[in-house]
Amino acid sequence: MNRKQSNIASVSIGIEETGVYFPPHIETADLLAQKTGIPASVIIEKFGLYEKHVADDTLHVSDLAIAAATSFVGKKIRPEELDVIIYFGSPHKDYYVWSCAAKIQHELGATNAYAFEIMNVSSCFPIALKVAKDMLTADNSIRNILLVAGCKESHIIDYDNPRSRFMFNFADGGTAALVTRGASKSRILQSAVITDGSFHDDVKVPGGGSKNPASHDTVEKRLHYIDVTNPSGMKERLDPISVPAFVKVIELALQKSEKTIQDIKLLLPLHTKRSMFRELLQRLGLAEDQAIYLDHHGHMSALDPCIGLHFAQKKHLLHKGDIVVAVSAGTGYTWAATVLEWMGEDC
């Protein structure tokens, strides 16, 4: 490695800003109980959900993502300073077979940025952090990457379908993170990703793709909502390995970062049922106040850990030197974790 390459490698790459946006309409546990027939107490205690935000017909995924990004783009950084925009959010977007990354670039006025999308359903934020860091490490012409995402997955839930019960916590929102060379607030360390593709056919929207194109029949059979092929079969296979896979991917990311589980100060997980959240903390030896649990927001595809980081800053939970782990999982199934080191003043 020559001197120039060494200097590039030694520059800190990290998250410098975060933003969130939530649509104003809120569905409470009581309202969800009316929709689902599940008691509100069960929704709160077992689903881990007091309420969630739901977008109306005037707000779409691109709008939610743009609203989150504009909380700091144009204020903390000029749009023309962005070099790359990466959309990492829900695949359920404004239109089918359409990239909202280009719209986001245009609406933000980021005329010097190129834009593209990566998608791995709910596991994607830790992966997006890895992609952004790797791009900044490999290409010295890039300085600022905007990671941005939206979710409107509350609208692909059929509350009359008991097979999709575990997804009744799906909610709507937007989030964004600025990953930059020479970051002062945080440093992205290492990542790990595990995929078990044997679950590839368990969760999907059956209608609308090339295998089952949209038709009167797919609409009448309500095939354009997310569904689980065999809930009991998936549960039987997934339950024994899910939390161990979370722990393993966290351990691998920490090991690559030359850290251990004992170094974790804060965990940023996706929103899951409360029992899984508590089991994961128990396996990691963490207290509940060492994690962000989105029980007033629900699950928003890949957005959850990024939203958690934003809330952690707002709640002044981060201190210089803290090790933070963003961890998530997506149907398919993929588990992903990325380790961050907080470098800024106490926040």
C-alpha positions in Angstrom: 0.0 0.0 0.0 1.5 3.4 -1.0 1.3 6.5 1.2 -1.8 7.9 -0.6 -3.7 4.6 -0.2 -2.6 4.4 3.5 -4.0 7.9 4.1 -7.3 7.1 2.5 -7.6 3.9 4.6 -6.9 5.7 7.8 -9.6 8.4 7.3 -12.7 7.7 9.4 -15.8 6.6 7.5 -19.0 6.9 9.5 -22.5 8.1 9.9 -22.6 11.9 10.4 -26.3 12.7 10.3 -29.6 10.8 10.6 -33.2 11.7 9.9 -36.6 10.2 10.3 -40.2 10.9 9.2 -43.4 9.4 10.3 -46.9 10.0 8.7 -49.2 11.7 11.1 -51.9 9.1 11.3 -51.5 6.6 14.2 -53.2 3.3 14.7 -53.3 2.2 18.4 -53.3 -1.2 19.9 -57.0 -0.8 20.5 -57.7 0.0 16.9 -55.6 -2.9 15.7 -57.6 -5.1 18.1 -60.7 -4.1 16.3 -59.2 -4.9 12.9 -57.7 -8.2 13.9 -59.8 -9.6 16.7 -56.7 -9.9 18.8 -57.0 -8.4 22.3 -55.2 -5.1 22.7 -53.3 -6.5 25.7 -51.9 -9.3 23.5 -50.8 -6.7 20.8 -49.0 -4.7 23.5 -47.4 -7.5 25.5 -46.7 -10.2 22.8 -46.5 -8.2 19.6 -44.6 -5.4 21.5 -46.7 -2.7 19.9 -48.6 0.2 21.6 -49.2 2.0 18.3 -47.8 2.5 14.8 -47.8 5.2 12.1 -49.8 4.5 8.9 -49.5 6.6 5.7 -52.6 7.6 3.8 -53.1 7.6 0.1 -51.3 10.9 -0.4 -48.0 9.6 1.0 -45.9 7.0 -0.8 -42.6 5.3 -0.2 -40.6 7.9 -2.1 -42.3 10.7 -0.3 -41.6 9.2 3.1 -37.9 8.7 2.2 -37.6 12.3 0.8 -39.2 13.7 3.9 -36.6 11.9 6.1 -33.7 13.0 4.0 -34.8 16.7 3.9 -34.5 16.8 7.7 -30.8 17.4 7.2 -30.1 17.6 3.4 -30.2 21.3 2.6 -29.6 22.1 6.3 -26.5 20.2 7.4 -25.2 19.4 3.9 -25.9 21.0 0.6 -27.7 18.7 -1.9 -24.9 19.2 -4.5 -22.4 17.8 -2.0 -23.9 14.4 -2.2 -22.0 12.0 -4.4 -24.1 8.9 -4.2 -27.7 8.1 -3.1 -28.5 4.6 -2.1 -32.1 3.6 -1.5 -32.2 0.6 0.9 -35.9 0.5 1.9 -39.0 -1.5 1.3 -39.5 -3.2 -2.1 -43.1 -2.2 -1.9 -42.8 1.2 -3.6 -44.9 3.7 -5.5 -44.8 1.6 -8.6 -43.9 -1.9 -9.6 -40.5 -2.4 -11.4 -39.5 1.2 -10.7 -36.5 2.8 -9.0 -37.5 5.5 -6.5 -33.8 6.4 -6.1 -33.9 8.6 -9.2 -36.9 10.4 -7.9 -35.2 11.0 -4.5 -32.1 12.4 -6.3 -34.2 14.7 -8.4 -36.5 16.0 -5.6 -33.5 16.6 -3.3 -31.7 18.6 -6.0 -28.7 16.3 -5.6 -27.5 17.0 -9.2 -24.0 15.7 -8.7 -25.0 12.4 -7.2 -25.7 9.1 -9.0 -28.5 7.0 -7.4 -29.3 3.3 -7.2 -31.1 0.8 -5.0 -30.2 -2.2 -3.0 -32.9 -4.5 -1.5 -32.8 -7.3 0.9 -36.1 -6.7 2.6 -35.7 -6.1 6.4 -32.0 -7.0 6.7 -30.8 -4.2 4.5 -29.6 -1.3 6.7 -26.5 -3.1 8.1 -25.8 -4.3 4.6 -26.2 -0.7 3.2 -23.7 0.5 5.8 -21.2 -2.1 4.6 -21.8 -1.1 0.9 -21.4 2.6 1.7 -18.2 2.0 3.7 -16.7 -0.3 1.0 -17.5 2.3 -1.7 -15.9 5.1 0.2 -12.8 2.9 1.0 -12.4 1.9 -2.6 -13.1 5.2 -4.4 -11.4 8.3 -3.3 -13.6 10.5 -5.5 -16.6 9.7 -3.3 -17.0 11.8 -0.1 -20.7 11.8 0.9 -23.2 8.9 0.5 -26.9 9.3 1.4 -28.6 6.1 2.6 -32.3 6.7 2.4 -35.4 4.5 2.8 -39.1 4.4 3.0 -41.7 1.9 4.1 -45.5 1.6 3.5 -45.8 -2.0 4.3 -48.8 -1.5 6.5 -50.7 -1.5 3.3 -49.8 -5.0 2.2 -51.1 -6.6 5.3 -54.4 -8.5 5.1 -55.7 -8.4 8.7 -58.2 -11.1 7.8 -55.5 -13.5 6.9 -54.3 -15.4 10.0 -51.3 -16.7 8.1 -49.8 -13.2 8.1 -50.4 -12.6 11.8 -46.7 -12.2 12.8 -46.6 -9.2 10.3 -49.4 -7.2 11.9 -46.7 -4.9 13.4 -45.8 -3.7 9.9 -45.8 0.2 9.9 -44.9 3.2 7.7 -42.1 5.7 7.9 -38.9 7.1 6.3 -35.3 7.3 7.4 -32.0 8.5 6.1 -28.3 8.5 7.1 -25.4 10.4 5.8 -22.2 8.3 5.5 -19.2 10.4 4.9 -15.4 10.3 4.6 -13.8 12.2 7.5 -16.8 11.6 9.8 -16.6 13.1 13.3 -19.6 11.5 15.1 -19.2 7.8 14.4 -17.0 5.3 12.7 -18.3 2.2 10.8 -16.3 -0.8 11.8 -17.0 -4.2 10.3 -20.1 -6.2 9.2 -21.2 -9.8 8.9 -24.0 -11.3 6.9 -25.6 -14.8 7.1 -28.1 -16.2 4.6 -30.2 -19.4 4.9 -31.8 -19.6 1.5 -34.0 -22.6 2.5 -36.6 -20.1 3.6 -36.7 -18.4 0.2 -40.3 -19.5 -0.5 -41.9 -18.9 2.9 -42.9 -15.3 2.8 -43.9 -13.3 -0.3 -46.6 -11.4 -2.0 -48.0 -14.2 -4.3 -49.6 -12.0 -7.0 -48.1 -9.5 -9.4 -44.8 -11.1 -10.3 -43.8 -13.1 -13.4 -45.0 -16.4 -11.9 -48.4 -15.1 -11.1 -49.1 -11.9 -13.1 -51.8 -9.5 -11.9 -55.3 -10.5 -13.1 -58.9 -10.3 -11.9 -58.3 -13.7 -10.3 -55.2 -12.6 -8.3 -57.2 -9.5 -7.1 -60.3 -11.5 -6.1 -58.2 -14.0 -4.2 -56.4 -11.2 -2.4 -53.0 -12.4 -3.6 -51.5 -8.9 -3.6 -51.0 -8.9 0.1 -48.0 -10.4 1.9 -48.5 -14.0 2.9 -46.9 -17.0 4.6 -47.1 -20.3 2.7 -47.0 -22.5 5.7 -46.8 -20.6 9.1 -46.5 -23.7 11.3 -43.8 -25.2 9.1 -41.8 -22.0 8.9 -42.1 -21.5 12.7 -40.9 -25.1 13.3 -37.8 -24.6 11.2 -37.1 -20.9 12.0 -37.7 -20.7 15.8 -34.7 -23.0 16.8 -32.2 -21.0 14.6 -33.4 -17.4 14.5 -32.0 -16.0 17.8 -28.8 -18.1 17.5 -28.3 -16.6 14.0 -28.8 -13.1 15.4 -26.2 -13.8 18.1 -23.8 -15.4 15.6 -23.9 -12.6 13.1 -23.4 -10.1 15.9 -20.4 -12.1 17.2 -18.9 -12.3 13.7 -19.2 -8.6 13.1 -17.7 -7.8 16.5 -14.9 -10.3 16.0 -14.0 -8.7 12.7 -14.0 -5.3 14.5 -11.7 -6.7 17.2 -14.5 -6.3 19.8 -16.5 -8.7 21.9 -20.1 -8.9 23.1 -19.0 -7.4 26.4 -18.1 -4.2 24.5 -21.6 -3.6 23.3 -23.1 -0.4 24.8 -26.2 -0.2 22.6 -28.1 -2.6 20.3 -30.2 -1.3 17.4 -32.4 -4.3 16.3 -35.4 -4.5 14.1 -38.7 -4.6 15.8 -39.8 -8.2 16.6 -42.2 -9.8 19.0 -41.3 -8.9 22.6 -40.3 -12.4 23.6 -37.7 -12.6 20.8 -36.4 -9.2 21.7 -35.9 -10.2 25.3 -34.4 -13.6 24.4 -31.8 -11.8 22.2 -30.9 -9.4 25.0 -30.6 -12.3 27.4 -28.3 -14.2 25.1 -26.1 -11.1 24.7 -26.2 -10.2 28.4 -27.8 -6.8 27.8 -30.4 -5.0 29.7 -33.5 -3.6 28.0 -32.2 0.0 28.4 -29.2 -1.1 26.2 -31.4 -1.4 23.1 -33.9 0.6 21.2 -37.3 -1.2 20.9 -39.7 0.5 18.6 -42.9 -0.4 20.5 -44.5 2.9 19.5 -43.6 2.6 15.9 -43.6 -1.0 14.8 -41.6 -2.7 12.1 -40.7 -0.7 9.0 -38.8 -3.2 6.8 -35.1 -2.3 6.7 -35.5 1.1 8.4 -35.7 0.0 12.1 -32.0 0.1 13.1 -31.4 3.4 11.4 -34.5 4.9 13.1 -33.1 3.4 16.4 -29.8 5.2 15.9 -31.7 8.4 15.4 -33.7 7.9 18.6 -30.6 7.0 20.5 -29.0 10.4 19.7 -32.2 12.2 20.5 -32.4 10.4 23.9 -28.8 11.2 24.7 -27.8 7.5 25.0 -24.5 7.7 23.1 -21.2 8.5 24.6 -17.7 8.8 23.1 -16.2 5.4 22.6 -19.5 3.5 22.8 -19.8 0.4 20.6 -23.1 0.2 18.9 -24.4 -2.8 16.8 -27.1 -2.4 14.1 -28.6 -5.8 13.5 -31.5 -7.0 11.5 -33.0 -9.9 9.6 -35.1 -10.3 6.5 -37.3 -13.0 5.1 -35.4 -15.3 2.8 -33.7 -15.5 5.4 -30.7 -13.2 5.9 -29.3 -11.9 9.2 -26.9 -8.9 9.1 -25.0 -6.9 11.6 -22.7 -3.8 11.4 -20.6 -2.4 14.3 -20.3 1.3 14.9 -18.0 3.2 17.2 -19.4 6.5 18.5 -16.7 9.2 18.3 -18.6 12.4 19.0 -19.3 14.2 22.2 -21.9 12.7 24.4 -25.2 12.7 22.6 
